[in-house]
């Protein structure tokens, strides 16, 4: 087997690594300083826009989209090592490259299922990085891990749809640049086929009846860089019938199409987060003494670092295999592997970051190092895009079918 990257991937990796060293890492501290002076904590620091302009100038833009009409035209296998690099600075790098969730998933939905007017009105400005977006599915009143539970109503009234419901943890919604919501709701709540009850519809943020009520905290902090995670109320919000994405009853199928790439993108970036944690762990170990010798000479630290390296190498191979399968046999053919990486990667990366925090002592949970935010992001991904237990249930059923 040939594990080497192809020529285009190597070229982009070299450019991206240089971009990270020259622009992104130095911008982390600058962004924090600028954020402290902003009128609103949800406004975007000026340095982020500078990064976006530079990334676009260098051709490091929309790398996630496999359709060359809209993006770089990379395969999943080509994009994987690039997404991993951006994961080393998850607060800045994905946004700088216009490769940040939830915009990536929303752009994929619009490029695959949107009509020409929807693409012109919303996909084009998203591709240009002029606006941001949010995906509104999770609800506080039901177990949203089962998408058939959602209670938001999308009712047809003449040439309009009326959207009514309460959503929360809607990522990106606090950002004032977030101009459009893709809302998941039920157009046929009493339909016999529970997978045909849901639809997706475009709801502009400024639609009467839409209220971004509050920011939801994650482990006690507000995720400013990703535009927060908001509670959003849709109180009889009326939009044109033309805002429906695809057909009535097609929401569940669209969601499944959206989540495959979304899950692997998260796992790609998680590996980069683990690499950043290992780097910080090693730097800390060689720079601090405790009990008469360097931390780097402590046996337990050796074990932590060695185990982290082995784990990352294993995860990377599984993610690359999954990317290759998605490219060659499609998302359905890679179903088992997509679920496997979604289960294994966040869990293992949380453990690696936790060890790095432990090695840093009080500094590990402080704002002076990125570890606390990396931990919160990785731990949250054990819930987002389907809790681990949902994927374990599905994966076990698939395995058991071989013996029935």
Secondary structure, 3 states (H helix, E strand, C coil): CCCCCCHHHHHHHHHHHHHHHHHHHHHHHHHHHHHHCCCCCCCCCHHHHHHHHHHHHCCCCCCCCCCCCCCCCCCHHHHHHHHHHHHHHCCCHHHHCCCCCCHHHHHHHHHHHCCHHHHHHHHHHHHCCCCEEEEECCCCCCCCCCHHHCCCEEEEECCEEEEEEEEEEEECCCCCCEEEEEEEEECCCCCCCHHHCEEEEEEECCCCCEEEEEECCECCECCCCCCCEEEEEEEEEEEEHHHEECCCCCHHHHHHHHHHHHHHHHHHHHHHHHHHHHHHHHHHHHHCEECCEEHHHCHHHHHHHHHHHHHHHHHHHHHHHHHHHHHHCHHHHCHHHHHHHHHHHHHHHHHHHHHHHHHHHHHHHCCCCCHHHHHHHHHHCCCCCCCHHHHHHHHHHHHHHHHC
